[in-house]
Amino acid sequence: MTAIRTNPTNRTIRRRTTMADIAAVLGRLTPDELDELRSVGPSGHLTRRLTDALDRAAGGPGAGRGYYVPNGSVSSTGGPYMILRSDVSGWLFGPARQA
C-alpha cells in the first residue's frame, strides 16, 4: 500500500506501508481496542471508536486511513462502512483460508 503524506513544503510524498508499520500501529492500540478489533473479525465493519483508535495509533486524526478502507456499502446515515485493509487483517488474524 502506498501512504500519501504532505511535507511542510506541501509536496506529496508517497511511501510504502510495510509489515513493520502495521505492527507498530497495532502495537499502539490498547488491549481493549485490540480485543474489539478481534471481536469484529477479519472483514467486519469497524466502529467509529475503532477508526478513531487506528487514527490515534497511526499519528493523529486521519492518519489511520489506509489501514482501514471502505468495503463498498454504506450505513443508514450514508457513511461508508470501513473494514481493515486485507494485509492489516492478515497480520492480525493470519492469512485467509481458501475454501
C-alpha positions in Angstrom: 0.0 0.0 0.0 1.2 3.5 -0.6 0.6 6.1 2.1 0.4 9.6 0.9 1.7 12.4 3.1 2.3 16.0 2.6 5.5 17.5 3.8 6.0 21.1 5.1 6.6 22.4 1.6 3.2 20.9 0.5 4.9 18.4 -1.8 3.2 15.0 -1.8 5.4 12.1 -0.5 4.5 8.5 -1.2 5.9 5.8 0.9 5.2 2.1 1.2 3.4 0.8 4.3 5.4 -2.2 5.5 4.5 -5.0 7.9 6.7 -3.2 10.4 4.4 -0.2 10.1 1.4 -2.4 10.6 2.9 -4.0 13.7 3.8 -0.6 15.1 0.4 0.9 14.6 -1.4 -2.1 16.0 1.1 -2.2 18.9 -0.1 1.3 19.9 -3.7 0.2 20.3 -4.9 -0.5 23.8 -5.7 -4.1 24.8 -9.4 -3.3 24.8 -9.1 -1.9 21.3 -7.3 -5.0 20.1 -9.9 -7.2 21.7 -12.6 -5.2 20.0 -10.9 -5.5 16.6 -10.6 -9.2 17.1 -14.3 -9.5 18.0 -15.2 -7.7 14.8 -13.3 -10.3 12.8 -11.2 -10.0 9.6 -13.8 -8.3 7.4 -16.2 -6.9 10.0 -17.4 -3.3 9.9 -15.2 -1.1 12.1 -17.0 1.2 14.6 -16.1 4.9 14.8 -14.3 4.1 18.0 -12.0 1.7 16.2 -11.3 4.0 13.3 -10.5 6.8 15.8 -8.2 4.4 17.7 -6.4 3.4 14.4 -6.0 7.1 13.6 -4.6 7.8 17.0 -2.2 4.9 16.8 -1.0 5.9 13.4 -0.3 9.5 14.4 -3.4 11.6 14.7 -6.7 12.4 13.0 -7.0 10.8 9.6 -3.5 9.1 9.9 -5.0 5.6 10.1 -6.7 5.9 6.7 -5.1 3.3 4.6 -5.1 0.8 7.5 -8.8 0.7 7.0 -10.8 1.0 3.8 -14.4 1.3 2.7 -16.0 -2.0 1.9 -18.3 -0.6 -0.8 -21.6 -0.4 1.2 -23.0 2.4 3.2 -24.7 2.8 6.6 -28.2 4.1 7.1 -26.7 7.6 7.6 -25.0 7.4 4.2 -21.4 7.0 5.5 -19.3 4.2 4.2 -18.7 1.1 6.3 -15.0 0.6 7.0 -13.1 -2.6 7.3 -9.4 -3.5 7.9 -7.3 -3.5 4.7 -6.5 -7.1 3.7 -2.8 -7.0 4.7 -3.7 -5.4 8.1 -6.4 -8.0 8.6 -3.9 -10.8 7.6 -1.3 -9.5 10.1 -3.9 -9.5 12.9 -5.8 -12.7 12.0 -3.5 -14.7 9.8 -3.9 -15.3 6.1 -7.3 -16.0 4.7 -8.1 -19.7 4.1 -9.1 -20.9 0.7 -12.5 -22.5 0.5 
